[in-house]
Amino acid sequence: MIDTWLSATFCLALVALGVLVRVLRSGTRDDRYLAAMVAVTVVSGAGLTLSIAAGSLLVLDATIAVILFCFAGIIARAKFGGGAGA
């Protein structure tokens, strides 16, 4: 029987691969940064669904740590990045 959470994790992983292609093929630095943030968000969702499917709190803790580091990166970029034209 196919587990619903595992199939959701697989679908999110495919979406993350598509976003990573956008990171590599994007033209400007800001587009790459935005695509990287979207990739981290999608991978975090995949990690959450994987932790539900596996019943493992270790995967959940690692996913929460990645989300917090990503949020700190967004705040640092907004404060020190110099805006959209930098």
Secondary structure, DSSP 8 states (H G I E B T S, - for coil): ---HHHHHHHHHHHHHHHHHHHHHH-SSHHHHHHHHHHHHHHHHHHHHHHHHHHT-HHHHHHHHHHHHHHHHHHHHHHHHS--TT-
